[in-house]
Amino acid sequence: MTHNLARRRAIRAFAKRLRLRPPGVRGAALLDAALTHDSFANERGMAGASASSSNERLEFLGDAVIGHVVAHALFQRYPDDSEGALSRRRAALVSRDALAGTARRIDVAPLVLLGKGEAATRGEQRPSILAGVMEALVGAVYLGEGFAAAERFVRREHLAHAEEPESADPKTALQEYAQSRFKRPPTYAVTLESGPAHAKTFTISVSVGDRVMGTGTGPTKKQAQAQAAAQALRKLSAQT
């Protein structure tokens, strides 16, 4: 991991801008790792690169912390929401695009270390990399300052700014709900396919657990599945 003076100064300035505690040696190393993509670590042949010199492990930890903070915040904010409604809100707020949006807003891109191949294709602007960096930063704050500081960071820098749509993509939201409630994904089945080849219509049903909970019709399977998922979510929310 690079330890040159300019890098250390940039990380301290970044921490100050985000109202984090001034990082000591360990805190600076954690933030440095959070901002280091595995392509950079592997390319430099760092000792233990796959485990601790990139942001992969911190990303794993930060993902769990963000999920906890977001779930708690939504539980407090919407006391009358059903489990299904809360799950849909959470899915939207912890999505790759939402986290990448926060990473862009706090301007992490100039500090992200990438391998030559990723850098050549502007990987620092890729949503998957930005979302991973955001998760890793939360993991670094958690390890360096504790859960309370990580929670404040997530609430201040992510929840206070992230858009909270009334409903996430229905298929994603139903997937989240089904995995949480039944420990298995929803299943879709084509029940009717009609019309000529250039103008087909698909009718698709979706089952959650062992019950058919929704049916949708559309010119593509994707649209019919989304309609079926939306209907299933409405039914599940009414039952919760």
C-alpha positions as CSV (number, residue, x, y, z in Angstrom):
1,M,0.0,0.0,0.0
2,T,1.4,3.4,-0.9
3,H,2.6,5.4,2.1
4,N,4.0,8.5,0.4
5,L,3.5,11.8,2.1
6,A,1.1,13.2,-0.6
7,R,-1.2,10.2,-0.2
8,R,-1.2,10.5,3.6
9,R,-2.0,14.2,3.4
10,A,-4.8,13.6,0.9
11,I,-6.4,10.9,3.2
12,R,-6.2,13.3,6.2
13,A,-7.9,16.0,4.2
14,F,-10.5,13.6,3.0
15,A,-11.3,12.5,6.5
16,K,-11.5,16.1,7.7
17,R,-13.9,16.9,4.9
18,L,-16.2,14.0,5.9
19,R,-16.0,15.1,9.5
20,L,-14.3,11.9,10.6
21,R,-11.9,11.7,13.5
22,P,-8.4,12.8,12.5
23,P,-6.9,9.4,11.5
24,G,-3.8,8.0,13.3
25,V,-1.5,5.5,11.7
26,R,-4.1,2.7,11.9
27,G,-7.0,4.9,10.9
28,A,-5.1,6.2,7.9
29,A,-4.1,2.7,6.8
30,L,-7.8,1.6,7.0
31,L,-8.9,4.5,4.9
32,D,-6.1,3.9,2.5
33,A,-7.2,0.2,2.1
34,A,-10.8,1.3,1.7
35,L,-9.7,3.4,-1.3
36,T,-7.5,0.7,-2.8
37,H,-9.2,-1.6,-5.4
38,D,-8.0,-5.1,-5.7
39,S,-6.7,-4.5,-9.2
40,F,-4.1,-2.1,-7.8
41,A,-3.1,-4.4,-4.9
42,N,-2.7,-7.4,-7.2
43,E,-0.8,-5.5,-9.8
44,R,1.7,-4.3,-7.3
45,G,2.2,-7.8,-5.9
46,M,1.5,-6.6,-2.4
47,A,1.9,-9.1,0.4
48,G,-1.5,-10.4,1.3
49,A,-3.0,-8.3,-1.4
50,S,-6.1,-10.4,-1.9
51,A,-6.9,-10.3,1.8
52,S,-5.9,-7.1,3.5
53,S,-4.2,-4.7,1.1
54,S,-7.3,-3.9,-1.0
55,N,-10.8,-3.0,0.0
56,E,-12.4,-6.4,-0.5
57,R,-12.7,-7.4,3.2
58,L,-13.7,-3.9,4.3
59,E,-16.3,-3.9,1.6
60,F,-17.8,-7.1,3.1
61,L,-17.8,-5.6,6.6
62,G,-19.2,-2.2,5.5
63,D,-22.0,-3.9,3.6
64,A,-23.3,-5.5,6.8
65,V,-22.9,-2.2,8.8
66,I,-24.8,-0.2,6.2
67,G,-27.6,-2.8,6.1
68,H,-28.0,-2.6,9.9
69,V,-27.9,1.2,10.0
70,V,-30.4,1.5,7.1
71,A,-32.8,-1.1,8.6
72,H,-32.7,0.6,12.0
73,A,-33.2,4.1,10.5
74,L,-36.2,2.9,8.4
75,F,-37.7,1.1,11.4
76,Q,-37.6,4.4,13.3
77,R,-38.7,6.6,10.4
78,Y,-41.7,4.6,9.3
79,P,-43.4,3.1,12.4
80,D,-46.5,2.1,10.5
81,D,-44.8,0.5,7.5
82,S,-45.2,-3.3,6.9
83,E,-42.2,-5.6,6.6
84,G,-42.7,-5.6,2.9
85,A,-42.7,-1.8,2.6
86,L,-39.6,-1.5,4.8
87,S,-37.8,-4.2,2.7
88,R,-38.6,-2.3,-0.5
89,R,-37.2,1.0,1.0
90,R,-34.1,-0.8,2.3
91,A,-33.4,-2.5,-1.1
92,A,-33.5,0.9,-2.8
93,L,-31.2,2.6,-0.2
94,V,-28.5,-0.2,-0.1
95,S,-28.5,-0.7,-3.9
96,R,-25.4,-0.4,-6.0
97,D,-26.7,2.8,-7.6
98,A,-27.6,4.5,-4.4
99,L,-24.2,3.8,-2.8
100,A,-22.4,4.8,-6.0
101,G,-24.3,8.0,-6.0
102,T,-23.1,8.8,-2.5
103,A,-19.5,7.9,-3.4
104,R,-19.8,10.4,-6.3
105,R,-21.2,13.1,-4.1
106,I,-18.4,12.8,-1.5
107,D,-15.9,12.7,-4.5
108,V,-14.0,9.5,-3.7
109,A,-12.9,9.0,-7.3
110,P,-9.6,11.1,-7.2
111,L,-8.4,9.0,-4.2
112,V,-9.3,5.5,-5.6
113,L,-6.2,3.4,-6.5
114,L,-6.7,1.2,-9.5
115,G,-4.7,-1.1,-11.6
116,K,-3.5,0.1,-15.0
117,G,-6.3,-1.7,-16.9
118,E,-9.1,-0.4,-14.6
119,A,-7.6,3.1,-14.6
120,A,-7.4,3.1,-18.4
121,T,-11.1,2.5,-18.7
122,R,-12.0,5.0,-16.0
123,G,-12.9,2.4,-13.5
124,E,-13.2,5.0,-10.7
125,Q,-16.4,6.1,-12.3
126,R,-17.9,2.6,-12.6
127,P,-20.9,2.2,-10.2
128,S,-19.8,-1.3,-9.0
129,I,-16.4,0.1,-8.0
130,L,-17.8,3.2,-6.4
131,A,-20.4,1.3,-4.4
132,G,-17.7,-1.1,-3.2
133,V,-15.5,1.9,-2.1
134,M,-18.4,3.3,-0.2
135,E,-19.0,0.1,1.6
136,A,-15.3,-0.2,2.4
137,L,-15.2,3.3,3.8
138,V,-18.0,2.4,6.2
139,G,-16.1,-0.7,7.2
140,A,-13.0,1.3,7.8
141,V,-14.8,3.9,10.0
142,Y,-16.4,1.0,11.9
143,L,-13.0,-0.6,12.6
144,G,-11.2,2.6,13.3
145,E,-13.8,4.5,15.3
146,G,-16.5,2.0,16.3
147,F,-20.1,1.4,15.4
148,A,-21.5,4.7,16.7
149,A,-19.2,6.6,14.4
150,A,-20.0,4.4,11.4
151,E,-23.7,4.9,12.0
152,R,-23.3,8.7,12.2
153,F,-21.3,8.5,8.9
154,V,-23.9,6.5,7.1
155,R,-26.8,8.6,8.3
156,R,-25.0,11.9,7.6
157,E,-23.4,11.1,4.3
158,H,-25.7,8.6,2.8
159,L,-29.2,8.5,4.3
160,A,-29.5,12.3,4.5
161,H,-28.9,12.7,0.8
162,A,-29.9,9.4,-1.0
163,E,-33.2,9.5,-2.8
164,E,-35.8,7.2,-1.3
165,P,-38.3,6.2,-4.0
166,E,-41.7,5.1,-3.0
167,S,-41.0,1.7,-4.4
168,A,-37.8,0.0,-5.7
169,D,-37.7,-2.1,-8.8
170,P,-40.5,-4.6,-8.0
171,K,-38.5,-7.7,-8.9
172,T,-35.6,-6.7,-6.7
173,A,-37.9,-5.8,-3.9
174,L,-39.7,-9.1,-4.1
175,Q,-36.4,-11.0,-4.2
176,E,-35.3,-9.2,-1.0
177,Y,-38.6,-9.9,0.7
178,A,-38.7,-13.6,-0.3
179,Q,-35.1,-14.2,0.8
180,S,-35.7,-12.5,4.1
181,R,-39.1,-14.1,4.9
182,F,-38.8,-17.6,3.3
183,K,-35.1,-18.0,2.7
184,R,-35.6,-18.7,-0.9
185,P,-36.2,-16.6,-4.0
186,P,-39.5,-16.1,-5.8
187,T,-40.2,-18.3,-8.8
188,Y,-41.6,-17.1,-12.1
189,A,-43.5,-19.3,-14.6
190,V,-44.9,-18.5,-18.1
191,T,-48.6,-19.4,-18.0
192,L,-49.6,-18.1,-21.4
193,E,-47.8,-17.0,-24.6
194,S,-49.9,-15.7,-27.4
195,G,-49.8,-13.6,-30.5
196,P,-47.6,-13.6,-33.7
197,A,-43.8,-13.7,-33.4
198,H,-43.4,-10.0,-33.9
199,A,-46.1,-9.0,-31.3
200,K,-46.1,-11.7,-28.6
201,T,-47.9,-11.3,-25.3
202,F,-46.7,-13.1,-22.2
203,T,-48.6,-13.9,-19.0
204,I,-46.4,-14.9,-16.1
205,S,-47.2,-15.9,-12.5
206,V,-44.9,-15.5,-9.5
207,S,-44.8,-17.8,-6.5
208,V,-43.5,-16.8,-3.1
209,G,-43.1,-19.6,-0.7
210,D,-45.5,-22.2,-2.0
211,R,-48.2,-19.8,-3.1
212,V,-48.9,-18.0,-6.4
213,M,-49.0,-14.4,-5.3
214,G,-49.1,-12.4,-8.5
215,T,-49.8,-12.5,-12.3
216,G,-48.6,-10.1,-14.9
217,T,-49.0,-9.6,-18.7
218,G,-46.8,-7.7,-21.1
219,P,-45.1,-7.7,-24.5
220,T,-41.8,-9.1,-23.0
221,K,-41.2,-11.6,-20.2
222,K,-39.3,-8.9,-18.2
223,Q,-42.3,-6.6,-18.2
224,A,-44.7,-9.3,-17.3
225,Q,-42.4,-10.5,-14.5
226,A,-42.2,-6.9,-13.1
227,Q,-46.0,-6.6,-13.2
228,A,-46.4,-9.9,-11.4
229,A,-43.8,-8.9,-8.8
230,A,-45.6,-5.6,-8.2
231,Q,-48.9,-7.4,-7.6
232,A,-47.3,-9.9,-5.3
233,L,-45.7,-7.1,-3.2
234,R,-49.1,-5.4,-2.9
235,K,-50.7,-8.6,-1.6
236,L,-47.8,-9.4,0.8
237,S,-47.8,-5.9,2.2
238,A,-51.6,-6.1,2.8
239,Q,-51.0,-9.4,4.7
240,T,-48.2,-8.1,6.9
